[in-house]
Amino acid sequence: MLYDPRRDVQSDPLLVTTLIAWLETQPPDELYCFSDKTDCLIAQYGAAHGRRGWDNLTCVDLTWLGFYNIAVGEPWTFGGALERARAEVSR
């Protein structure tokens, strides 16, 4: 398999740029349930980075991190979240 730097993310998982790298590896048309604390975007992202229990983060925490609007905006697909995350970084 060829080297893909998007699969070798060693960055801080609390950075939006790390979220972007992870989203780039997800199926863009796959839906997630934004209101399910065990299957929402943030829960899946946290689990992928070994941080189970991220469902205890409050909306204020997620807003401060820049993740909240990315996770709850529509459409609730990984591709939609990727577009919102890229827009967040370009602000």
Residue frames as a rotation matrix with the C-alpha (Angstrom) as fourth column:
MET 1
0.587 0.809 0.000 0.00
0.809 -0.587 0.000 0.00
0.000 0.000 -1.000 0.00
LEU 2
-0.133 -0.597 0.791 1.28
0.526 -0.719 -0.454 3.47
0.840 0.356 0.410 -0.82
TYR 3
-0.670 -0.187 -0.718 2.00
0.729 -0.349 -0.589 5.90
-0.141 -0.918 0.371 1.97
ASP 4
0.072 0.740 0.668 -0.90
0.503 -0.606 0.617 8.23
0.861 0.292 -0.416 2.66
PRO 5
-0.845 -0.514 0.147 -0.11
0.148 -0.490 -0.859 11.00
0.514 -0.704 0.490 5.17
ARG 6
-0.165 0.859 0.486 -3.81
-0.746 -0.431 0.508 11.32
0.646 -0.278 0.711 6.03
ARG 7
0.651 0.404 -0.643 -3.63
0.005 0.844 0.536 7.90
0.759 -0.352 0.548 7.68
ASP 8
-0.077 -0.796 -0.601 -0.63
0.844 0.269 -0.465 8.84
0.531 -0.542 0.651 9.82
VAL 9
0.313 0.289 0.905 -2.15
-0.117 -0.934 0.339 11.56
0.942 -0.212 -0.259 11.95
GLN 10
-0.166 -0.461 -0.872 -0.10
0.864 0.358 -0.354 12.05
0.475 -0.812 0.339 15.09
SER 11
-0.641 -0.072 0.764 -1.35
-0.037 -0.992 -0.124 15.55
0.767 -0.107 0.633 15.77
ASP 12
-0.940 0.336 0.061 -3.38
-0.121 -0.161 -0.979 16.77
-0.319 -0.928 0.192 18.70
PRO 13
-0.636 0.741 0.216 -6.92
0.736 0.497 0.460 15.39
0.233 0.451 -0.861 18.28
LEU 14
0.117 0.691 -0.713 -8.33
0.765 -0.521 -0.379 18.59
-0.634 -0.501 -0.590 19.78
LEU 15
-0.598 -0.336 -0.728 -7.26
-0.201 -0.816 0.541 20.56
-0.776 0.470 0.421 16.70
VAL 16
0.514 0.830 -0.218 -9.63
-0.380 -0.008 -0.925 21.10
-0.769 0.558 0.311 13.79
THR 17
0.096 -0.546 -0.832 -6.79
-0.993 0.003 -0.117 20.32
0.067 0.837 -0.542 11.38
THR 18
-0.888 -0.360 0.287 -6.53
-0.404 0.908 -0.112 16.83
-0.220 -0.215 -0.951 12.88
LEU 19
-0.076 0.946 0.316 -10.30
-0.039 0.314 -0.949 16.44
-0.996 -0.084 0.013 12.53
ILE 20
0.474 0.213 -0.854 -9.96
-0.796 -0.311 -0.519 17.40
-0.376 0.926 0.022 8.86
ALA 21
-0.514 -0.752 -0.412 -7.28
-0.849 0.516 0.117 14.75
0.124 0.410 -0.904 8.30
TRP 22
-0.791 0.288 0.539 -9.55
-0.031 0.862 -0.506 12.13
-0.611 -0.417 -0.673 9.88
LEU 23
0.238 0.954 -0.183 -12.62
-0.236 -0.126 -0.964 13.26
-0.942 0.273 0.195 7.90
GLU 24
0.074 -0.291 -0.954 -10.61
-0.987 -0.159 -0.028 12.92
-0.143 0.943 -0.299 4.68
THR 25
-0.892 -0.435 -0.120 -10.34
-0.446 0.892 0.079 9.17
0.072 0.124 -0.990 5.39
GLN 26
-0.506 0.791 0.344 -14.11
0.030 0.415 -0.910 8.71
-0.862 -0.450 -0.233 5.93
PRO 27
-0.541 0.412 0.733 -16.69
0.841 0.276 0.466 7.88
-0.011 0.869 -0.495 3.23
PRO 28
-1.000 0.017 0.025 -18.00
-0.017 -1.000 0.002 11.33
0.025 0.002 1.000 2.22
ASP 29
-0.401 0.915 -0.049 -21.60
-0.473 -0.161 0.866 10.19
0.785 0.370 0.497 1.68
GLU 30
-0.412 0.219 -0.884 -21.89
0.625 0.774 -0.099 8.22
0.663 -0.593 -0.456 4.91
LEU 31
0.286 0.643 0.711 -24.45
-0.225 -0.676 0.702 9.62
0.932 -0.360 -0.048 7.34
TYR 32
-0.769 -0.352 -0.534 -23.96
0.446 0.304 -0.842 10.04
0.459 -0.885 -0.076 11.07
CYS 33
0.380 0.917 -0.119 -26.57
0.681 -0.191 0.707 10.79
0.625 -0.350 -0.698 13.71
PHE 34
-0.304 -0.597 0.742 -25.59
0.013 -0.782 -0.624 14.16
0.952 -0.180 0.246 15.18
SER 35
0.152 0.464 0.873 -27.75
-0.825 -0.427 0.371 13.70
0.545 -0.776 0.318 18.29
ASP 36
0.915 0.120 -0.385 -26.61
0.049 0.914 0.402 10.18
0.401 -0.387 0.830 19.27
LYS 37
0.648 -0.675 0.353 -23.86
-0.748 -0.476 0.462 10.54
-0.144 -0.564 -0.813 21.88
THR 38
0.253 -0.575 0.778 -22.43
-0.104 0.783 0.613 7.14
-0.962 -0.236 0.139 21.00
ASP 39
0.097 -0.149 0.984 -22.52
0.869 0.494 -0.011 7.44
-0.485 0.856 0.177 17.20
CYS 40
0.925 0.245 -0.292 -22.25
0.107 -0.902 -0.417 11.17
-0.365 0.355 -0.861 16.51
LEU 41
0.720 -0.675 0.160 -19.34
0.054 -0.175 -0.983 12.63
0.691 0.717 -0.089 14.58
ILE 42
0.202 -0.667 0.717 -17.47
-0.859 -0.472 -0.198 13.65
0.471 -0.576 -0.668 17.74
ALA 43
0.550 0.042 0.834 -17.95
-0.603 0.711 0.362 10.23
-0.578 -0.702 0.417 19.39
GLN 44
0.943 -0.198 0.269 -16.65
0.323 0.744 -0.584 8.41
-0.084 0.638 0.766 16.30
TYR 45
0.523 -0.777 0.351 -13.72
-0.167 -0.497 -0.851 10.81
0.836 0.386 -0.389 15.96
GLY 46
0.272 -0.385 0.882 -12.89
-0.957 -0.200 0.208 10.50
0.097 -0.901 -0.423 19.65
ALA 47
0.763 0.059 0.643 -13.04
-0.234 0.954 0.190 6.71
-0.602 -0.295 0.742 19.51
ALA 48
0.879 -0.457 0.137 -10.73
0.302 0.312 -0.901 6.70
0.369 0.833 0.412 16.49
HIS 49
0.109 -0.855 0.507 -8.23
-0.333 -0.512 -0.792 8.61
0.937 -0.083 -0.340 18.61
GLY 50
-0.359 -0.287 -0.888 -8.62
0.539 0.713 -0.448 6.41
0.762 -0.640 -0.101 21.68
ARG 51
-0.966 0.024 0.257 -10.62
-0.198 -0.708 -0.678 8.99
0.166 -0.706 0.689 23.61
ARG 52
-0.292 0.896 -0.334 -13.72
0.599 0.444 0.666 7.17
0.745 -0.006 -0.667 24.66
GLY 53
-0.039 0.360 -0.932 -15.95
0.960 -0.244 -0.134 9.28
-0.276 -0.900 -0.337 26.86
TRP 54
-0.947 -0.287 0.144 -15.83
0.320 -0.889 0.328 12.38
0.034 0.356 0.934 24.72
ASP 55
-0.155 0.965 0.213 -19.61
0.549 -0.095 0.830 12.37
0.821 0.245 -0.515 25.02
ASN 56
0.247 0.203 -0.948 -19.01
0.953 -0.228 0.199 14.10
-0.175 -0.952 -0.250 28.37
LEU 57
-0.861 -0.509 0.018 -17.77
0.498 -0.834 0.238 17.21
-0.106 0.214 0.971 26.58
THR 58
-0.003 0.881 -0.472 -20.34
0.474 -0.414 -0.777 19.99
-0.881 -0.226 -0.416 26.78
CYS 59
0.623 0.310 0.718 -21.59
0.782 -0.282 -0.556 22.05
0.031 0.908 -0.418 23.85
VAL 60
0.931 -0.339 -0.140 -19.51
-0.301 -0.924 0.236 24.93
-0.209 -0.178 -0.962 25.23
ASP 61
0.115 -0.924 0.365 -16.38
-0.116 0.352 0.929 22.75
-0.987 -0.149 -0.067 25.12
LEU 62
-0.002 -0.061 0.998 -17.12
0.843 0.536 0.034 21.69
-0.537 0.842 0.051 21.55
THR 63
0.900 0.335 0.278 -17.88
0.430 -0.780 -0.455 25.27
0.065 0.529 -0.846 20.49
TRP 64
0.684 -0.705 -0.186 -14.60
-0.447 -0.607 0.657 26.47
-0.576 -0.367 -0.731 21.97
LEU 65
-0.168 -0.760 0.628 -12.74
0.151 0.610 0.778 23.74
-0.974 0.225 0.012 20.10
GLY 66
-0.453 0.071 -0.889 -14.50
-0.793 -0.488 0.365 24.74
-0.407 0.870 0.277 16.86
PHE 67
-0.999 -0.005 0.048 -16.09
0.013 0.931 0.365 21.30
-0.046 0.365 -0.930 16.56
TYR 68
-0.465 0.885 0.034 -19.71
0.180 0.132 -0.975 22.03
-0.867 -0.447 -0.221 17.45
ASN 69
0.227 0.588 -0.776 -20.80
-0.646 -0.506 -0.572 23.77
-0.729 0.631 0.265 14.23
ILE 70
-0.566 -0.488 -0.665 -18.87
-0.817 0.441 0.371 21.22
0.112 0.753 -0.648 12.20
ALA 71
-0.990 0.094 0.108 -20.65
0.060 0.959 -0.277 18.32
-0.130 -0.268 -0.955 13.89
VAL 72
-0.360 0.933 -0.027 -24.22
0.417 0.135 -0.899 19.61
-0.834 -0.335 -0.438 13.97
GLY 73
-0.324 0.225 -0.919 -24.39
-0.700 -0.710 0.073 21.44
-0.636 0.667 0.388 10.65
GLU 74
0.491 0.551 0.674 -26.27
0.117 0.726 -0.678 19.84
-0.863 0.412 0.292 7.78
PRO 75
0.561 0.582 -0.588 -25.90
-0.504 0.804 0.315 17.66
0.656 0.120 0.745 5.83
TRP 76
0.489 -0.317 0.812 -24.96
-0.759 0.305 0.576 15.09
-0.430 -0.898 -0.092 8.48
THR 77
0.946 -0.323 -0.023 -22.44
0.252 0.778 -0.576 13.33
0.204 0.539 0.817 6.29
PHE 78
0.337 -0.904 -0.262 -18.70
0.664 0.030 0.747 13.05
-0.668 -0.426 0.610 6.68
GLY 79
-0.311 -0.412 0.857 -18.30
0.922 -0.348 0.168 14.97
0.229 0.842 0.488 3.42
GLY 80
0.527 0.586 0.616 -20.51
0.367 -0.810 0.457 17.78
0.767 -0.015 -0.642 4.70
ALA 81
0.913 -0.243 -0.328 -18.56
0.283 -0.202 0.937 17.90
-0.294 -0.949 -0.116 7.96
LEU 82
-0.021 -0.969 0.245 -15.31
0.918 0.079 0.389 18.01
-0.396 0.233 0.888 6.00
GLU 83
-0.065 0.076 0.995 -16.51
0.690 -0.717 0.100 21.06
0.721 0.693 -0.006 4.06
ARG 84
0.854 0.444 0.270 -17.55
0.110 -0.662 0.741 22.80
0.508 -0.604 -0.614 7.29
ALA 85
0.669 -0.675 -0.311 -14.24
0.537 0.149 0.830 21.93
-0.514 -0.722 0.462 8.97
ARG 86
-0.235 -0.760 0.606 -12.25
0.972 -0.201 0.124 23.33
0.028 0.618 0.786 6.05
ALA 87
0.252 0.420 0.872 -14.35
0.393 -0.868 0.304 26.51
0.884 0.267 -0.384 6.18
GLU 88
0.968 0.096 -0.234 -13.68
0.251 -0.244 0.937 26.79
0.033 -0.965 -0.260 9.94
VAL 89
0.218 -0.970 -0.108 -9.93
0.808 0.118 0.577 26.65
-0.547 -0.213 0.810 9.37
SER 90
-0.339 -0.372 0.864 -10.03
0.875 -0.462 0.145 29.24
0.345 0.805 0.482 6.58
ARG 91
0.742 0.662 0.109 -11.75
0.556 -0.698 0.452 31.82
0.375 -0.274 -0.885 8.82
